[in-house]
Amino acid sequence: MSNETPHDGTAPGDRMVRLGVIVFGVGAVATLITVAPLFLGLHPLPSAAYFVCMLMGVGFALSAAGLLRSIRAQRRPPNP
């Protein structure tokens, strides 16, 4: 029996990491869209657009939590 992590994406925390990357990407795109009018001399977007930018932090936190969950699962002793 091998104690390696399966490579089929079923390790604990993998879904959280993937979801975190997607949420972070949405927040990054929202940040670019929100900041662009400031550099182009256009009217700033409404406050709701700035709140969507906070998804970058949420995505980072989700990814970090998934990574820590995966590490914890790998350190757990195997069941006899």
N, C-alpha and C positions, 0 to 999 in steps of 0.2 A: 504494500500500500504506500502510495506517495503522499507526502504532506505538502505538495505544491498547490498553489491556488489554481482552480480550474480556469482555463482560457476561454471559456464560452460566455463570459460576461455575467456569470451568476454569483460572483463573489459578493458578500455583503457590502453594501455601500456603493456598488457600481452604478446603480440607478440614480442614487443621490448625486454622484459626481456628474453623470451625464445631464441630469436635470439642472444642476448648478451651472454647467457650461452653457446650456441653452438660455437660462435666465440671465446669466452674466452677459451673453451676447446681445440679448434684447436690450438690456440696460446700456451697453456700450453704444449700440446704434442710436438709442434714444438720446444719449449724451451728445453724440456727434450732431444729431438733428437739432438739439436744443441749443447748442453752442454756436452753430453755423450762423444764425441770424445776427448774433452779436458781432461777428467778424465781418459780415457782409453789409452791415449798416441797416438791416431791416428791423421791423418791430419784433420785440421779444415774444416768445411763445407764452401761453398762459401757464399759471403755476402748476397745473396738472401735469404738464410735460416734464417739469423739473422733478416731480414726484416719481415719474416712471424711471428717471435716471437712477433712482435709489435701488433699482433692481440689480445694478452691478454689485453692490454690497451684499444683497440677499443671495445672489448667485454664488459669490465668493464664499459666503458662509455655508451654503448648502454643499458646495464642493469640498470645503475643508471638513465638514462634519462627515461626509461620505468617506473621505480619505481616512479620517480617524477611526471610523467604524470598520473599514477594511483592515486597517493595521491591527485593531483590537481582535478581530476575528482570526487573523493569522497568528497572533501570539497565544491564543487560547489553546490549551492542550487538547489533543484529539481524544474523542470519546472511545473508551475501550470496548 
